[in-house]
Amino acid sequence: MGVLDRFRLDGRTAVITGGSRGLGRAMAQALAEAGADLILIGREEETLETARQELVALGRKVAVVPGDVSTPAGAEAACRQVLDLNRPVDVLINNVGGRRVDVPTEDTPIAQWQELIDLNLTSALVCSQQLCKGMLERGRGAVVNVTSIAGSIAIKGIRGRHYETAKGALGALTRSLAADWAPRGVRVNAIAPGVFLTAPNRRWFGEKPDFQTAFVSNVPMGRMGEPEELGPTAVFLASDASSYITGVTVVVDGGYTLW
């Protein structure tokens, strides 16, 4: 097998949570171009259908599952829909997450804190529990958790530290599952993105141009990432190109965390 063949995902099915927009959509594109069939989970049926039509044009099988995995019950319900499709899952990308609120930690209501921990951490646990049993039974599979550089540092000039807390814990969950599942043939890794120019971030920076200027000034490469720049890393971790790698977090941040 040639080296580039190891990046191919032909004959495999990948589930991507939050797969119809932003970084999830970019990773879906990359995996489809590498040969994977897709199951996309998302909250908005319109964007799911748009993504399905665009990705089917690449010659892949693409199923969509409307659902909100930000709550444990919602994640379980979405996973049941995936399992009802009777398509073995070979790759799981736990992509759903977000900061959502910019509130000082000391003023964050506990109920809201729990909701955001569920969004950024518990969703990945539930989806892994529900969708990786088949991988473990077959002795083959790959999980990619989308954490954040905020999992290892506190981002300057922003509040809502539930995000740093949950993403740090997601990194720990990645390592723990990797250790437990490696003897059973399932690899678990993570990607830690810096700031990418997704639609929500474009809106955020439009409202806070000073924050954008300050943030970019701390990126050695002098710019923010484009969503499609994350796709190749997802393909690498999902494919046999990373067959001897598990429990790692790949940082994709333009050098922000070097300082």
N, C-alpha and C positions, 0 to 999 in steps of 0.2 A: 504494500500500500504506500503510495506516495504521500509526502508530507501534507500537501493541500487536500488530499482525500480524507485526511483525518478530521478536517473541519466540516465535512459533509454530514447532514442530518437526514438523508433520504430514508424513508420508511419509518421515521419516528414521529411521534405526536407530542407537541409541546402545549402545555396549558400556561397562559399568561394572565395573571390578575391585573385589572386595569389596563388591558391590552389594546384598547381602542383609541387611546389618546396619549400624547406626550411621550415619555420615555418608554412606556409599555408598547405603544404603537411602533416606535422606532425599533425596539427589540423584536417585535413580531415580524417586521419587514425583513430584518437581518436573518432571522431563523428560517423564514419562508424562502429567502433567496439561497440559503444553505441546504434547502430540500425538505424542511420539516413541514408536516401538516400541523394545523393550529386549532386550539380551542381558546377563544378569548372570553374572559369574564369582565363585565363592566356594568356600570349603573345606568347608562343611557343607551336605549335601544337604537336611537338614530345614529349615534357615532359608531356603535357596534356594527350596524348594517353597512355603513359607509366603509368601515375597515374591512369587513368581510368581502364586499364587492371588489375592493382594490387588491386584496391579497389573493382572492380566487383567480384574478387575472394572471397571477404568476404560475398558475397550474397546480396549486395546492388545494387540499381539502381544508375548508375553514368552517368551523362551527362556532356559534356565538351563544353565550349564556348570560342573559340579563340577571344581575344580582349585585348585592351590596355586601362585600366581605368585611366591611369595617366593624361589624358586630359578630360575636361568636355564632349566634343563631343564623345570621345572614350568610356567613362563610360556610356553615354546614349545609345550608339549603342550596347554595350555589354549587358546592362540591357534589351534592347528590344529583344535581342536574348533569354535571359532567360525567359522573359514573353511569348515569342512565343512558348515556350515548354509547356505552359498550365499546369504547375505544381505549385500548391500553395506553396509559400515560407514561411516556419515557422521560419527559423533561417537565419540570415545574419551575416557573419563574414567579416568585412572590414579590410583586412589584408595587402593590397598593400601599399608599402611605401619604404623609404630608404633615406640615406643621399646622396649617389651618388657622390657628389663633396666635396672636402676638400679645400675650398677657404675662405680666410678671409672675414668676412661680409662686410667690407668697400670696398672690391674689387669685390663683387658679382654683375654682371649686373642685372638690374631690371627684364629683360625678363627671365633670368635664375632663379631668385628668384621666380617669379610667377609660372614658370613651376614646381618648386620643392614644392611650396605651394599647387599647384593643385594635385601633386602626393600624398602628405602626408595628405592633409586635404579635398580639394574639391572633390576628388574621393569618400571619405566616405560619404560626403553630397549627392552627386548625386546618388550614389547607394542606400542610405537610402530613398531618395525622390522617386526613381523609384520603388524600390522593397518592400517597407514597406506599401504602400497604401493598399495592400491586407490584410496584417496583421491587420491594423487599422480597416478595414471593418469587418474582422472576429472577432476582439476583442481579438486576441491572437498572440504572437510572441516574439522573442528575437533577439536583435542586440548585437553583440560583436565587438567593435572597438579595433584594435590593436594600441595602442599608444607606449610609450617608457618611460623608466626612464628619458630620456632626455626631457620629457614634464614637469618635475618638477625641474630638475637640469641641469646645463651646464656640459657636460662631459669634464673631464680634457684631455689636450693633443691633442685635435682635433678641427678642424674648421668646417665651414659650418653651421652657426647657424640658417639657414632656418629650419633645422630639429627640433631643440629645439622649435622654434617658432610655427611651424605647429603642432607638437605633443602636445604642451601645449594647443593650440587652439582646437585640437581634443578632449582633455579631457574636455574642456568647452562645446564643442558641445555635447559630451556624456551626460553631466549633464543636458544641456538644453533640449535635446530631451527626456531624461528620465522624466523630469518634465512635459513636454507637453503631452507625450504619455502614462504615467502611468494610467490616468483615462480611457484610451481607450484600456487597456489590453496588451500593448506592453512594454516590459522591454528593457532598453538600458544600457549596462555596457561596461567596457573596461578592457583590459589586458595591463599592462605596463611591457614588458620584459626588462631584462638587456641584456647582450651580450650572445648570443647563438652561438654554433659552426655550423652555416650554411655554405654552400659552399662558398658564397661570403666573409663571415667573416674569413674563413680559409685562403682564398687567401689574404685578407687584412692583417691578422696577419703574414702570411708568408712573406709579404713585409716589415712589421714593427714589428719585433720580440720584440724590446725594448718597444713598446707601449703595446704589449700583456703582457709582464712581469709586467709593471707598472699597467696595468688595473687589472690583476688578484691579484696583491698584495693588492688591495683595496677591494677585495671581501672577506667578512668574511668566507665564505665557502671554499675559496681557489681554486676555479675553475670556468670555464665558464659553462653555461648550455648546455645540449644536447636538440635538437629540440623536442624530444618526451616528455620531461619534461613539455612542455607547454600544451600538449594535454588535460590532466585531468582538467586544469583550464577552458579551452574552453568548455569542456563537462559540467562542473558545471554551468557555466554562461548561456549556451544554454538550459539547462534542467530545469525541475521542482524542482531540488534540490536547486535552487536559486530563488524559486518562490516569495519570499518576499524581493528580493534584486534588486534595480535599481538605476542607477546614480553613481555607485561606480567604482573605478579603482583598480584592483587587481595587486599588484606589484609582479613580479616573477623575482628576480634578485640575488639570493644567498646572499642577505644582503647588496649589494653594497651601497644602499641609507641609510643604518643605520649610517654611519659615519658622 
